Amino acid sequence: MANRNNRVVVPEARKALDNFKVEVANELGIANYDQLDKGNLTSRQNGYVGGNMVKKMIEEYERGLSNK
């Protein structure tokens, strides 16, 4: 069983974050990401999804700051 060190700070956001992860993976050309065994993907592929999620979240936060 995988050891999950990443915790969702706001548990109510888990579903939205999972959907966001699938959306980003699809944009990157990784089809059916939610149904894949992530252990069969390379570290680079998994990291690319997470990295792009963070990039998009930062961009959205910065947009919010600039609108204040």
Steps between C-alpha positions, in 0.01 A plus 500: 500500500630846409604739772316828444681788664301765316201604702216720383484790744132558427339153475197643321730593210620144431248428222571832326876438521459150358294640211760773446776237489314303230435820302869596506607146406262503204642837388846341512387207287477238776162342431294324768732627775241428769487133397874446448727324745727796578778252577517422128572864417847644520595739779533766233141447381354506851713800594397682185133470594562624855729779385248628249228490765711720727583736213130544417407553866767768538386673180141503627606638838707774334202595282293532816763724658516725197121547505498643852 
